[in-house]
């Protein structure tokens, strides 16, 4: 029971440090779910083309979330931290 609480607190700490990681995972899962939902109504599009489009969309969302996360962490590191006075 104690190990579970430690894992949960560690997970919440990581989410607070990097809020775009769970957003990227959720977005990727949403795009995959949407692609599976639209699989029947793809029309004349080949299966391979449909899967490639869904893969590119999911990867694009994850890369975008990672980019936003890096920009956010750089902003926190360099602009919101108090500057240390040089002696």
N, C-alpha and C positions, 0 to 999 in steps of 0.2 A: 504494500500500500504506500509506503514512504517513497519507494522508487518511482511510482506512478506520479506522485505529487511533484517530485523533482523534475521528471520529464515534462510535465505540464508547465511548470514554471519556467523551465528552460525554453520550451517552445514559445511561450508568451513573450519572453525576453527577446528571443530572436525575431519574432514578428514585429515587436516594437522597434527593434534596430533596423530591420529591412522590411518595411510595409509593402513593398512592391513585389516581393517574392510570392506571397500567397495570392496577390492579385493576378500575377502572371500564370500561376498554376490554375486558378479558377477560370481565367479567360481561356486558357488552352483547353480545359475540360469542357467549357461551354461551346467552343468552336467544334470540338470533336462530337459532342452531343448533337449539335445542329447539323453537322455533316451526316451523321448516322440517320437523323430524322429525315433529311432531304434525299437520302439515298434512293428511295423508291421513285421519287418524282424528278429524277435528273434528266428525263427526256431522252434525246438522242446522244447525249454525251457518254463516251466510253467510261467504264468503271475506273480505269487507270488515270484518266484525265481528272475525273471527279476527286479521286483520292489525292492526286498531286495538288490540286487546288486547295483542298482542306489542309494538307500538310503545310503548304506555304502560308496559309492564313494563320494556322496555329503557331508556326515558328515565328512569323512576323509579329504576332501579338506578344509572344514570350520575349523576343529580342527588344521590342518596344518597352515592355515593362522593365527589363533589365537596364536599358538605357536610362529610363526615368529614375530608376533606383540609384544608379551611379551618379546622375546629376543631383539627385536629392541628397545623397550622402556627401558629395563634394560641397554642396551648399551648406549643409550642417557643419562640415569640418572647417571650411574656410571663411564663411561669412557670419555665422551665428555664434561661434565660439569667441569668448573674449580674448582679445589680443594680449599676449604676454609682453610686458614692457622690457625693452632691451636695456641693459646696464652699460 
